[in-house]
Amino acid sequence: MALSSDMFTERGFGLITPPGGEVACYSTHVPLANPVTVGNLRLMGPKLSEAASLILPTGRLDVVAYGCTSASVAIGPEEVTAQIQKGCPGVEVVTSISAATAAFKTCDGKRISLLTPHMADVTQAMASFIEDQGSEVLNFAHFNLLDDQDVARLISGQTPLD
């Protein structure tokens, strides 16, 4: 699952999917109202179940990955999972923040630096979440982008000024 403005997630999954057709990727998008604030990120929570229900509605899915790290923090990974499972009962759910914090634990990553495209409040919420999971955030920086389209362009290799 990706944000409505996401220009990368489907392409990224396509790049890491093994050849041979044993793994298939399907996607859906969740609307995000600008500006990107903790409050607006939280508003996506109730929209997750409907968006999840649109992925192969008559098919069976093994896993749904939710790719918005900042929204996963703002909503909470448990609530993200609950909302997605309302739309796709019984599916396993992975969020990017839960994957990252699991990787930190696996790699004994106790001291982390954090860089986000967002504003300070969104970045601070992410840093606090990471610290609550047992890693120390030594420092963090952010690009101060309020518009999700600017974030999408940044990820796609453009600059917000292009």
Secondary structure, DSSP 8 states (H G I E B T S, - for coil): -EETT-SSHHHHHHHHS-TTSSS-----EE---SS--HHHHHTTTTHHHHHHHTSSTTS--SEEEE--HHHHHHH-HHHHHHHHHHHSTT-EEEEHHHHHHHHHHHTT--EEEEEESS-HHHHHHHHHHHHHTT-EEEEEEE-----HHHHHHHHTT--TT-
